[in-house]
Amino acid sequence: MLVDVLDDDERLFLEAERLRLQTDSFNSVVIINQAGEVQAASPESLQLTGMNLDTPGVQEALSLQEPNISAPYLSTVGNFIVFISHPIYDKAGTYRGLVGGSLYLKKESILNRLLGSHPYRDGSYLYVVSAEKELIYHPDTTRVGSVVEGNQAIDKVVQSQAGSLSLQNSQGITMLAGYAPVPLSGWGIVAQRPEVATLEPLEGLMHQVIHKTLPVAVISLLLVWWGARKIAKPLRQLAENARVMHSSGTESEISHVRSWYFEAHELKKALLMGMGFLKRNIERLDKDNRTDPLTGLLNRRGLEQELRVYEHTHRLFSVISVDIDFFKKVNDTHGHDVGDLVLKELGVQMLACVRSEDLACRIGGEEFLILLPDTPLEVAVEVAERLRAQVAATAMPIVGQITISLGVAMSPAEMTDSAVVLKQADEKLYEAKHNGRNRVEA
C-alpha cells in the first residue's frame, strides 16, 4: 500500500511510474502529501518532486479528501489538464495525501486514442466540453481550452440534456448534431455531421427532375421522398441511440441498425468502436478500482460494495479474518520485495481453498479476509482450518514456512450492519494471536 512507503522516496517514485505505465491512461502521475508537497512524480522529467502545488485541481482534491475529477485548468508546468485523484488514508483513518493522474488535453492522451481515431470521411467529428462550456477534446487541438458560447448543443448538454438538432458550427457550416451528457464527470459529448453530406447527393437529382415534365417530377419527388426517408432512417436511429449511449442495451440496438450505405455504415462503425473503447476503459477502471494490484484479490472498496448488497438483501454470510504471523519479521529480514511474494502466494492459497462464489480480499498490509455467502459458522471454521493447515504445510518462496492466524464470525438473521460481523471476526483474530498464533478462533 502507498501509505506504507510514504517515507521512502525511491519506492514512491517506482509506484508512481508503475501506476502511469500500468494502465496507460494518464500522461503523468503524482503522489502528494496532505500539505500539498509532491513526494513523487512520473515522468521524472516534470521535475515536480519537492514542489508545493497550488493548482486548482490539487487544492480541490486536498480540500475534499475524496475521489475527484477536476475541472480543466493550466498546470504548474504549463499543460492544460484534467486532474483525477484518489485520497490516501493510513490504517488509523488519518488523511495522508493523495495519488493523482493528469490527462493532457492538448497532447496525446487517452481521450485522443478513445475519440480521435475514428474513420470519419465526410466532415463528421466529436468533441467534449466541461460543465463550464470549455472544450476538453476537439479534433483541432488549438481549440482545446477555449470556452464556446452561442452553441445550442453545448448549451443543452451542459444542462444534462440529451438530444439532436441542426446548428451552424464555428466555421458557419450547417451541421446535424447529437449530444449526450456524461453524468459521472459532468462533461458533455457532441457529435456533428455536415448537413450537406446527407443532402448533396439528392439536390442535383431534384433539379434535373424539376426541369423535366411535371408528371415525371411528381413521381420523382415521391421517389426522392421515399429515398430520403430510407437514407435518413439509419441516421435517425443512430442519432437516437447516440442520445442514450450510456444506457444498457444501446450497443445491441446500434448493431441492429441496417446501415445499407457507406456513410451510415462508417458512422455506425465509429459509434460502435467508440462505445467499445469507452466500455472497455470503464470496465478496466472499475476493475482497477475494486482490485488489489499486488494479489489480484478484491480490495477494501470492492469488499464494501459486496457487503452493501448483502445488507440490502439480508443475505446470510460468514467472514474469515486472516493475518500472517510475524510478517514484520519477514519484511525486516528479507525485504519488502520478498514480503510481496509471500502476500501473492497467500492470495493463491486462499483462492485454492474457497468456492467460486466466495470472495477473497486483501484489505491492507498482511491483513486478508474471506467472505462466504450462505455459509454457516461450522462450515466457515472448516474452510479456515483447511487454509491454516495448507499454509503451514507450504514452503513460501525464500522465506520458507509461515503460519497464519484466523478469526471466524457469522452474520445473524436480518443483518443490517455488516461492520459488526467484521469487527467480531477481527476480535477472534486477535484472540487467535493472543492464544499462540497459527490457530483458528470462532
MARDO-785691 format. One record per residue (C-alpha): residue number from 1; x, y, z. Coordinates in steps of 0.5 Angstrom, whole numbers, plus 500, padded with zeros to 3 digits. Example, Ala and Ser with C-alpha at 12.3 -4.5 7.8 and 13.67 -1.06 7.14 Angstrom:
! residues 2
<atom seq="1" c1="525" c2="491" c3="516"/>
<atom seq="2" c1="527" c2="498" c3="514"/>
//
This chain:
! residues 442
<atom seq="1" c1="500" c2="500" c3="500"/>
<atom seq="2" c1="502" c2="507" c3="499"/>
<atom seq="3" c1="501" c2="509" c3="506"/>
<atom seq="4" c1="507" c2="504" c3="508"/>
<atom seq="5" c1="512" c2="507" c3="503"/>
<atom seq="6" c1="510" c2="515" c3="504"/>
<atom seq="7" c1="517" c2="516" c3="507"/>
<atom seq="8" c1="521" c2="512" c3="502"/>
<atom seq="9" c1="522" c2="517" c3="496"/>
<atom seq="10" c1="525" c2="512" c3="492"/>
<atom seq="11" c1="519" c2="507" c3="493"/>
<atom seq="12" c1="514" c2="513" c3="492"/>
<atom seq="13" c1="517" c2="514" c3="485"/>
<atom seq="14" c1="517" c2="507" c3="483"/>
<atom seq="15" c1="510" c2="507" c3="485"/>
<atom seq="16" c1="508" c2="513" c3="481"/>
<atom seq="17" c1="512" c2="510" c3="475"/>
<atom seq="18" c1="508" c2="504" c3="476"/>
<atom seq="19" c1="501" c2="507" c3="476"/>
<atom seq="20" c1="503" c2="511" c3="470"/>
<atom seq="21" c1="505" c2="505" c3="466"/>
<atom seq="22" c1="501" c2="500" c3="468"/>
<atom seq="23" c1="494" c2="503" c3="466"/>
<atom seq="24" c1="497" c2="508" c3="460"/>
<atom seq="25" c1="491" c2="512" c3="462"/>
<atom seq="26" c1="495" c2="518" c3="465"/>
<atom seq="27" c1="500" c2="523" c3="462"/>
<atom seq="28" c1="503" c2="524" c3="469"/>
<atom seq="29" c1="502" c2="521" c3="476"/>
<atom seq="30" c1="504" c2="525" c3="482"/>
<atom seq="31" c1="504" c2="523" c3="490"/>
<atom seq="32" c1="502" c2="529" c3="494"/>
<atom seq="33" c1="502" c2="529" c3="502"/>
<atom seq="34" c1="497" c2="533" c3="506"/>
<atom seq="35" c1="501" c2="539" c3="506"/>
<atom seq="36" c1="501" c2="539" c3="498"/>
<atom seq="37" c1="508" c2="538" c3="497"/>
<atom seq="38" c1="510" c2="533" c3="491"/>
<atom seq="39" c1="513" c2="527" c3="494"/>
<atom seq="40" c1="514" c2="523" c3="487"/>
<atom seq="41" c1="512" c2="525" c3="480"/>
<atom seq="42" c1="512" c2="521" c3="474"/>
<atom seq="43" c1="515" c2="522" c3="469"/>
<atom seq="44" c1="521" c2="525" c3="472"/>
<atom seq="45" c1="522" c2="530" c3="467"/>
<atom seq="46" c1="517" c2="534" c3="470"/>
<atom seq="47" c1="522" c2="536" c3="476"/>
<atom seq="48" c1="516" c2="537" c3="481"/>
<atom seq="49" c1="518" c2="533" c3="487"/>
<atom seq="50" c1="519" c2="537" c3="493"/>
<atom seq="51" c1="515" c2="543" c3="490"/>
<atom seq="52" c1="508" c2="545" c3="493"/>
<atom seq="53" c1="503" c2="545" c3="488"/>
<atom seq="54" c1="497" c2="550" c3="489"/>
<atom seq="55" c1="494" c2="549" c3="482"/>
<atom seq="56" c1="486" c2="549" c3="483"/>
<atom seq="57" c1="486" c2="541" c3="482"/>
<atom seq="58" c1="491" c2="539" c3="487"/>
<atom seq="59" c1="488" c2="544" c3="492"/>
<atom seq="60" c1="481" c2="542" c3="491"/>
<atom seq="61" c1="483" c2="535" c3="492"/>
<atom seq="62" c1="486" c2="536" c3="498"/>
<atom seq="63" c1="480" c2="540" c3="501"/>
<atom seq="64" c1="475" c2="535" c3="499"/>
<atom seq="65" c1="480" c2="529" c3="501"/>
<atom seq="66" c1="476" c2="524" c3="497"/>
<atom seq="67" c1="476" c2="521" c3="490"/>
<atom seq="68" c1="475" c2="527" c3="485"/>
<atom seq="69" c1="475" c2="529" c3="478"/>
<atom seq="70" c1="477" c2="537" c3="477"/>
<atom seq="71" c1="475" c2="542" c3="472"/>
<atom seq="72" c1="480" c2="543" c3="467"/>
<atom seq="73" c1="486" c2="548" c3="469"/>
<atom seq="74" c1="493" c2="550" c3="467"/>
<atom seq="75" c1="498" c2="546" c3="471"/>
<atom seq="76" c1="505" c2="549" c3="474"/>
<atom seq="77" c1="509" c2="546" c3="468"/>
<atom seq="78" c1="504" c2="550" c3="463"/>
<atom seq="79" c1="500" c2="544" c3="461"/>
<atom seq="80" c1="492" c2="544" c3="460"/>
<atom seq="81" c1="490" c2="539" c3="464"/>
<atom seq="82" c1="484" c2="535" c3="468"/>
<atom seq="83" c1="487" c2="532" c3="475"/>
<atom seq="84" c1="484" c2="525" c3="477"/>
<atom seq="85" c1="485" c2="524" c3="484"/>
<atom seq="86" c1="484" c2="519" c3="490"/>
<atom seq="87" c1="486" c2="520" c3="497"/>
<atom seq="88" c1="491" c2="516" c3="502"/>
<atom seq="89" c1="489" c2="514" c3="509"/>
<atom seq="90" c1="493" c2="511" c3="514"/>
<atom seq="91" c1="491" c2="505" c3="518"/>
<atom seq="92" c1="488" c2="510" c3="523"/>
<atom seq="93" c1="484" c2="513" c3="518"/>
<atom seq="94" c1="488" c2="519" c3="518"/>
<atom seq="95" c1="489" c2="523" c3="511"/>
<atom seq="96" c1="496" c2="523" c3="509"/>
<atom seq="97" c1="495" c2="526" c3="502"/>
<atom seq="98" c1="493" c2="523" c3="495"/>
<atom seq="99" c1="495" c2="520" c3="489"/>
<atom seq="100" c1="493" c2="523" c3="482"/>
<atom seq="101" c1="494" c2="523" c3="475"/>
<atom seq="102" c1="493" c2="528" c3="470"/>
<atom seq="103" c1="490" c2="528" c3="463"/>
<atom seq="104" c1="494" c2="533" c3="458"/>
<atom seq="105" c1="488" c2="536" c3="454"/>
<atom seq="106" c1="493" c2="539" c3="448"/>
<atom seq="107" c1="497" c2="533" c3="448"/>
<atom seq="108" c1="497" c2="526" c3="446"/>
<atom seq="109" c1="492" c2="522" c3="452"/>
<atom seq="110" c1="487" c2="517" c3="453"/>
<atom seq="111" c1="482" c2="522" c3="450"/>
<atom seq="112" c1="485" c2="523" c3="443"/>
<atom seq="113" c1="486" c2="515" c3="443"/>
<atom seq="114" c1="479" c2="514" c3="445"/>
<atom seq="115" c1="475" c2="519" c3="441"/>
<atom seq="116" c1="480" c2="522" c3="436"/>
<atom seq="117" c1="482" c2="515" c3="432"/>
<atom seq="118" c1="475" c2="514" c3="428"/>
<atom seq="119" c1="475" c2="514" c3="421"/>
<atom seq="120" c1="471" c2="520" c3="419"/>
<atom seq="121" c1="471" c2="522" c3="412"/>
<atom seq="122" c1="465" c2="527" c3="411"/>
<atom seq="123" c1="467" c2="532" c3="416"/>
<atom seq="124" c1="464" c2="529" c3="422"/>
<atom seq="125" c1="467" c2="530" c3="429"/>
<atom seq="126" c1="466" c2="529" c3="436"/>
<atom seq="127" c1="468" c2="534" c3="441"/>
<atom seq="128" c1="468" c2="534" c3="449"/>
<atom seq="129" c1="466" c2="540" c3="454"/>
<atom seq="130" c1="466" c2="541" c3="461"/>
<atom seq="131" c1="461" c2="544" c3="465"/>
<atom seq="132" c1="464" c2="551" c3="464"/>
<atom seq="133" c1="463" c2="550" c3="456"/>
<atom seq="134" c1="470" c2="549" c3="456"/>
<atom seq="135" c1="473" c2="545" c3="450"/>
<atom seq="136" c1="476" c2="539" c3="454"/>
<atom seq="137" c1="477" c2="535" c3="447"/>
<atom seq="138" c1="477" c2="537" c3="440"/>
<atom seq="139" c1="480" c2="535" c3="433"/>
<atom seq="140" c1="483" c2="541" c3="432"/>
<atom seq="141" c1="488" c2="542" c3="439"/>
<atom seq="142" c1="489" c2="549" c3="438"/>
<atom seq="143" c1="481" c2="550" c3="440"/>
<atom seq="144" c1="482" c2="546" c3="447"/>
<atom seq="145" c1="481" c2="550" c3="453"/>
<atom seq="146" c1="477" c2="555" c3="449"/>
<atom seq="147" c1="470" c2="557" c3="452"/>
<atom seq="148" c1="465" c2="556" c3="447"/>
<atom seq="149" c1="459" c2="561" c3="447"/>
<atom seq="150" c1="452" c2="561" c3="443"/>
<atom seq="151" c1="452" c2="554" c3="441"/>
<atom seq="152" c1="446" c2="551" c3="442"/>
<atom seq="153" c1="448" c2="544" c3="443"/>
<atom seq="154" c1="453" c2="546" c3="448"/>
<atom seq="155" c1="448" c2="550" c3="452"/>
<atom seq="156" c1="443" c2="544" c3="453"/>
<atom seq="157" c1="449" c2="539" c3="454"/>
<atom seq="158" c1="452" c2="542" c3="460"/>
<atom seq="159" c1="445" c2="543" c3="463"/>
<atom seq="160" c1="445" c2="535" c3="463"/>
<atom seq="161" c1="440" c2="535" c3="457"/>
<atom seq="162" c1="441" c2="530" c3="451"/>
<atom seq="163" c1="438" c2="530" c3="444"/>
<atom seq="164" c1="440" c2="532" c3="437"/>
<atom seq="165" c1="439" c2="539" c3="433"/>
<atom seq="166" c1="441" c2="543" c3="427"/>
<atom seq="167" c1="446" c2="548" c3="428"/>
<atom seq="168" c1="452" c2="552" c3="425"/>
<atom seq="169" c1="459" c2="551" c3="427"/>
<atom seq="170" c1="464" c2="556" c3="429"/>
<atom seq="171" c1="466" c2="556" c3="421"/>
<atom seq="172" c1="459" c2="557" c3="419"/>
<atom seq="173" c1="458" c2="550" c3="417"/>
<atom seq="174" c1="451" c2="548" c3="418"/>
<atom seq="175" c1="451" c2="541" c3="422"/>
<atom seq="176" c1="447" c2="536" c3="425"/>
<atom seq="177" c1="449" c2="535" c3="432"/>
<atom seq="178" c1="447" c2="529" c3="437"/>
<atom seq="179" c1="449" c2="531" c3="444"/>
<atom seq="180" c1="449" c2="527" c3="451"/>
<atom seq="181" c1="452" c2="528" c3="458"/>
<atom seq="182" c1="457" c2="524" c3="462"/>
<atom seq="183" c1="454" c2="524" c3="469"/>
<atom seq="184" c1="460" c2="522" c3="472"/>
<atom seq="185" c1="465" c2="527" c3="470"/>
<atom seq="186" c1="460" c2="533" c3="469"/>
<atom seq="187" c1="462" c2="533" c3="462"/>
<atom seq="188" c1="458" c2="533" c3="455"/>
<atom seq="189" c1="460" c2="530" c3="448"/>
<atom seq="190" c1="457" c2="533" c3="442"/>
<atom seq="191" c1="457" c2="529" c3="435"/>
<atom seq="192" c1="457" c2="533" c3="429"/>
<atom seq="193" c1="456" c2="532" c3="422"/>
<atom seq="194" c1="455" c2="537" c3="416"/>
<atom seq="195" c1="448" c2="537" c3="413"/>
<atom seq="196" c1="451" c2="538" c3="406"/>
<atom seq="197" c1="454" c2="531" c3="407"/>
<atom seq="198" c1="447" c2="528" c3="407"/>
<atom seq="199" c1="443" c2="532" c3="403"/>
<atom seq="200" c1="448" c2="534" c3="397"/>
<atom seq="201" c1="447" c2="527" c3="393"/>
<atom seq="202" c1="440" c2="529" c3="393"/>
<atom seq="203" c1="440" c2="536" c3="391"/>
<atom seq="204" c1="442" c2="535" c3="384"/>
<atom seq="205" c1="437" c2="530" c3="382"/>
<atom seq="206" c1="432" c2="534" c3="385"/>
<atom seq="207" c1="434" c2="540" c3="380"/>
<atom seq="208" c1="434" c2="535" c3="374"/>
<atom seq="209" c1="427" c2="533" c3="375"/>
<atom seq="210" c1="424" c2="539" c3="376"/>
<atom seq="211" c1="427" c2="542" c3="370"/>
<atom seq="212" c1="423" c2="536" c3="366"/>
<atom seq="213" c1="416" c2="534" c3="366"/>
<atom seq="214" c1="411" c2="535" c3="372"/>
<atom seq="215" c1="409" c2="528" c3="372"/>
<atom seq="216" c1="416" c2="526" c3="372"/>
<atom seq="217" c1="417" c2="531" c3="377"/>
<atom seq="218" c1="412" c2="529" c3="382"/>
<atom seq="219" c1="414" c2="521" c3="381"/>
<atom seq="220" c1="421" c2="523" c3="382"/>
<atom seq="221" c1="419" c2="527" c3="388"/>
<atom seq="222" c1="416" c2="522" c3="391"/>
<atom seq="223" c1="421" c2="517" c3="390"/>
<atom seq="224" c1="426" c2="522" c3="393"/>
<atom seq="225" c1="422" c2="523" c3="399"/>
<atom seq="226" c1="422" c2="515" c3="400"/>
<atom seq="227" c1="429" c2="515" c3="398"/>
<atom seq="228" c1="431" c2="521" c3="403"/>
<atom seq="229" c1="427" c2="517" c3="409"/>
<atom seq="230" c1="431" c2="511" c3="407"/>
<atom seq="231" c1="437" c2="515" c3="408"/>
<atom seq="232" c1="435" c2="518" c3="414"/>
<atom seq="233" c1="433" c2="512" c3="417"/>
<atom seq="234" c1="439" c2="509" c3="420"/>
<atom seq="235" c1="442" c2="516" c3="421"/>
<atom seq="236" c1="436" c2="518" c3="426"/>
<atom seq="237" c1="437" c2="511" c3="429"/>
<atom seq="238" c1="444" c2="512" c3="430"/>
<atom seq="239" c1="443" c2="519" c3="433"/>
<atom seq="240" c1="437" c2="517" c3="437"/>
<atom seq="241" c1="442" c2="512" c3="440"/>
<atom seq="242" c1="447" c2="517" c3="441"/>
<atom seq="243" c1="443" c2="521" c3="446"/>
<atom seq="244" c1="443" c2="515" c3="450"/>
<atom seq="245" c1="449" c2="511" c3="449"/>
<atom seq="246" c1="451" c2="511" c3="457"/>
<atom seq="247" c1="445" c2="506" c3="457"/>
<atom seq="248" c1="445" c2="499" c3="458"/>
<atom seq="249" c1="443" c2="495" c3="451"/>
<atom seq="250" c1="445" c2="501" c3="447"/>
<atom seq="251" c1="451" c2="498" c3="444"/>
<atom seq="252" c1="446" c2="492" c3="441"/>
<atom seq="253" c1="441" c2="497" c3="439"/>
<atom seq="254" c1="446" c2="500" c3="434"/>
<atom seq="255" c1="449" c2="494" c3="432"/>
<atom seq="256" c1="442" c2="492" c3="429"/>
<atom seq="257" c1="441" c2="499" c3="425"/>
<atom seq="258" c1="441" c2="497" c3="418"/>
<atom seq="259" c1="447" c2="502" c3="415"/>
<atom seq="260" c1="446" c2="500" c3="408"/>
<atom seq="261" c1="450" c2="506" c3="405"/>
<atom seq="262" c1="457" c2="508" c3="406"/>
<atom seq="263" c1="456" c2="514" c3="410"/>
<atom seq="264" c1="451" c2="511" c3="415"/>
<atom seq="265" c1="456" c2="505" c3="416"/>
<atom seq="266" c1="462" c2="509" c3="417"/>
<atom seq="267" c1="458" c2="513" c3="423"/>
<atom seq="268" c1="455" c2="506" c3="426"/>
<atom seq="269" c1="462" c2="503" c3="426"/>
<atom seq="270" c1="465" c2="509" c3="429"/>
<atom seq="271" c1="460" c2="509" c3="434"/>
<atom seq="272" c1="461" c2="502" c3="436"/>
<atom seq="273" c1="468" c2="503" c3="436"/>
<atom seq="274" c1="467" c2="509" c3="441"/>
<atom seq="275" c1="463" c2="505" c3="445"/>
<atom seq="276" c1="467" c2="499" c3="445"/>
<atom seq="277" c1="473" c2="503" c3="447"/>
<atom seq="278" c1="469" c2="507" c3="453"/>
<atom seq="279" c1="466" c2="501" c3="455"/>
<atom seq="280" c1="473" c2="497" c3="456"/>
<atom seq="281" c1="476" c2="503" c3="459"/>
<atom seq="282" c1="470" c2="504" c3="464"/>
<atom seq="283" c1="471" c2="496" c3="466"/>
<atom seq="284" c1="478" c2="497" c3="467"/>
<atom seq="285" c1="478" c2="503" c3="471"/>
<atom seq="286" c1="472" c2="499" c3="475"/>
<atom seq="287" c1="477" c2="493" c3="476"/>
<atom seq="288" c1="483" c2="497" c3="478"/>
<atom seq="289" c1="478" c2="501" c3="483"/>
<atom seq="290" c1="476" c2="494" c3="486"/>
<atom seq="291" c1="482" c2="490" c3="486"/>
<atom seq="292" c1="489" c2="490" c3="490"/>
<atom seq="293" c1="494" c2="491" c3="485"/>
<atom seq="294" c1="499" c2="486" c3="488"/>
<atom seq="295" c1="495" c2="480" c3="489"/>
<atom seq="296" c1="489" c2="481" c3="485"/>
<atom seq="297" c1="484" c2="480" c3="490"/>
<atom seq="298" c1="479" c2="485" c3="492"/>
<atom seq="299" c1="481" c2="491" c3="496"/>
<atom seq="300" c1="477" c2="494" c3="501"/>
<atom seq="301" c1="473" c2="498" c3="496"/>
<atom seq="302" c1="471" c2="492" c3="493"/>
<atom seq="303" c1="469" c2="489" c3="499"/>
<atom seq="304" c1="465" c2="494" c3="502"/>
<atom seq="305" c1="461" c2="494" c3="495"/>
<atom seq="306" c1="459" c2="487" c3="496"/>
<atom seq="307" c1="457" c2="488" c3="504"/>
<atom seq="308" c1="452" c2="493" c3="502"/>
<atom seq="309" c1="449" c2="488" c3="497"/>
<atom seq="310" c1="449" c2="483" c3="503"/>
<atom seq="311" c1="446" c2="488" c3="508"/>
<atom seq="312" c1="440" c2="490" c3="503"/>
<atom seq="313" c1="438" c2="483" c3="501"/>
<atom seq="314" c1="439" c2="481" c3="508"/>
<atom seq="315" c1="444" c2="475" c3="506"/>
<atom seq="316" c1="447" c2="471" c3="511"/>
<atom seq="317" c1="455" c2="470" c3="511"/>
<atom seq="318" c1="461" c2="468" c3="515"/>
<atom seq="319" c1="467" c2="472" c3="515"/>
<atom seq="320" c1="474" c2="469" c3="516"/>
<atom seq="321" c1="479" c2="475" c3="518"/>
<atom seq="322" c1="487" c2="473" c3="516"/>
<atom seq="323" c1="493" c2="475" c3="519"/>
<atom seq="324" c1="500" c2="473" c3="517"/>
<atom seq="325" c1="504" c2="471" c3="524"/>
<atom seq="326" c1="510" c2="476" c3="525"/>
<atom seq="327" c1="510" c2="479" c3="518"/>
<atom seq="328" c1="514" c2="485" c3="520"/>
<atom seq="329" c1="520" c2="480" c3="521"/>
<atom seq="330" c1="519" c2="477" c3="514"/>
<atom seq="331" c1="520" c2="484" c3="512"/>
<atom seq="332" c1="525" c2="486" c3="516"/>
<atom seq="333" c1="529" c2="480" c3="515"/>
<atom seq="334" c1="528" c2="479" c3="507"/>
<atom seq="335" c1="526" c2="486" c3="505"/>
<atom seq="336" c1="519" c2="488" c3="502"/>
<atom seq="337" c1="520" c2="485" c3="495"/>
<atom seq="338" c1="520" c2="478" c3="499"/>
<atom seq="339" c1="514" c2="480" c3="503"/>
<atom seq="340" c1="510" c2="482" c3="497"/>
<atom seq="341" c1="512" c2="475" c3="494"/>
<atom seq="342" c1="509" c2="472" c3="501"/>
<atom seq="343" c1="503" c2="476" c3="500"/>
<atom seq="344" c1="502" c2="474" c3="493"/>
<atom seq="345" c1="503" c2="467" c3="495"/>
<atom seq="346" c1="498" c2="467" c3="501"/>
<atom seq="347" c1="493" c2="470" c3="496"/>
<atom seq="348" c1="494" c2="464" c3="491"/>
<atom seq="349" c1="493" c2="459" c3="497"/>
<atom seq="350" c1="486" c2="463" c3="499"/>
<atom seq="351" c1="483" c2="462" c3="492"/>
<atom seq="352" c1="485" c2="455" c3="492"/>
<atom seq="353" c1="481" c2="454" c3="499"/>
<atom seq="354" c1="475" c2="457" c3="497"/>
<atom seq="355" c1="469" c2="456" c3="493"/>
<atom seq="356" c1="468" c2="460" c3="486"/>
<atom seq="357" c1="462" c2="464" c3="490"/>
<atom seq="358" c1="467" c2="466" c3="496"/>
<atom seq="359" c1="470" c2="473" c3="496"/>
<atom seq="360" c1="478" c2="473" c3="498"/>
<atom seq="361" c1="480" c2="480" c3="499"/>
<atom seq="362" c1="486" c2="484" c3="502"/>
<atom seq="363" c1="484" c2="490" c3="506"/>
<atom seq="364" c1="491" c2="492" c3="508"/>
<atom seq="365" c1="498" c2="490" c3="509"/>
<atom seq="366" c1="498" c2="483" c3="511"/>
<atom seq="367" c1="491" c2="483" c3="513"/>
<atom seq="368" c1="486" c2="479" c3="509"/>
<atom seq="369" c1="479" c2="477" c3="509"/>
<atom seq="370" c1="475" c2="472" c3="506"/>
<atom seq="371" c1="467" c2="473" c3="505"/>
<atom seq="372" c1="463" c2="466" c3="505"/>
<atom seq="373" c1="456" c2="468" c3="503"/>
<atom seq="374" c1="450" c2="463" c3="505"/>
<atom seq="375" c1="455" c2="459" c3="510"/>
<atom seq="376" c1="454" c2="457" c3="517"/>
<atom seq="377" c1="459" c2="458" c3="522"/>
<atom seq="378" c1="462" c2="451" c3="523"/>
<atom seq="379" c1="463" c2="450" c3="515"/>
<atom seq="380" c1="467" c2="457" c3="515"/>
<atom seq="381" c1="471" c2="454" c3="521"/>
<atom seq="382" c1="473" c2="448" c3="517"/>
<atom seq="383" c1="475" c2="453" c3="511"/>
<atom seq="384" c1="479" c2="457" c3="516"/>
<atom seq="385" c1="482" c2="451" c3="519"/>
<atom seq="386" c1="484" c2="448" c3="512"/>
<atom seq="387" c1="487" c2="454" c3="510"/>
<atom seq="388" c1="491" c2="455" c3="516"/>
<atom seq="389" c1="494" c2="448" c3="515"/>
<atom seq="390" c1="495" c2="449" c3="508"/>
<atom seq="391" c1="499" c2="455" c3="509"/>
<atom seq="392" c1="503" c2="452" c3="515"/>
<atom seq="393" c1="505" c2="446" c3="511"/>
<atom seq="394" c1="507" c2="450" c3="504"/>
<atom seq="395" c1="514" c2="453" c3="504"/>
<atom seq="396" c1="514" c2="460" c3="502"/>
<atom seq="397" c1="519" c2="463" c3="497"/>
<atom seq="398" c1="525" c2="465" c3="500"/>
<atom seq="399" c1="522" c2="465" c3="507"/>
<atom seq="400" c1="520" c2="458" c3="508"/>
<atom seq="401" c1="515" c2="456" c3="513"/>
<atom seq="402" c1="510" c2="461" c3="515"/>
<atom seq="403" c1="504" c2="461" c3="519"/>
<atom seq="404" c1="497" c2="465" c3="520"/>
<atom seq="405" c1="492" c2="466" c3="525"/>
<atom seq="406" c1="485" c2="467" c3="523"/>
<atom seq="407" c1="478" c2="469" c3="526"/>
<atom seq="408" c1="471" c2="467" c3="524"/>
<atom seq="409" c1="465" c2="470" c3="525"/>
<atom seq="410" c1="458" c2="469" c3="522"/>
<atom seq="411" c1="452" c2="475" c3="521"/>
<atom seq="412" c1="446" c2="474" c3="525"/>
<atom seq="413" c1="439" c2="474" c3="522"/>
<atom seq="414" c1="436" c2="481" c3="519"/>
<atom seq="415" c1="444" c2="483" c3="519"/>
<atom seq="416" c1="443" c2="491" c3="517"/>
<atom seq="417" c1="451" c2="493" c3="519"/>
<atom seq="418" c1="456" c2="488" c3="517"/>
<atom seq="419" c1="461" c2="492" c3="520"/>
<atom seq="420" c1="459" c2="489" c3="527"/>
<atom seq="421" c1="461" c2="482" c3="524"/>
<atom seq="422" c1="468" c2="484" c3="521"/>
<atom seq="423" c1="469" c2="487" c3="528"/>
<atom seq="424" c1="467" c2="480" c3="531"/>
<atom seq="425" c1="472" c2="477" c3="526"/>
<atom seq="426" c1="478" c2="482" c3="528"/>
<atom seq="427" c1="477" c2="480" c3="535"/>
<atom seq="428" c1="477" c2="473" c3="534"/>
<atom seq="429" c1="483" c2="474" c3="530"/>
<atom seq="430" c1="486" c2="478" c3="536"/>
<atom seq="431" c1="484" c2="472" c3="541"/>
<atom seq="432" c1="488" c2="467" c3="536"/>
<atom seq="433" c1="494" c2="472" c3="536"/>
<atom seq="434" c1="494" c2="472" c3="544"/>
<atom seq="435" c1="493" c2="464" c3="545"/>
<atom seq="436" c1="499" c2="463" c3="541"/>
<atom seq="437" c1="498" c2="464" c3="534"/>
<atom seq="438" c1="497" c2="459" c3="528"/>
<atom seq="439" c1="490" c2="458" c3="530"/>
<atom seq="440" c1="483" c2="459" c3="529"/>
<atom seq="441" c1="478" c2="462" c3="534"/>
<atom seq="442" c1="471" c2="463" c3="532"/>
//
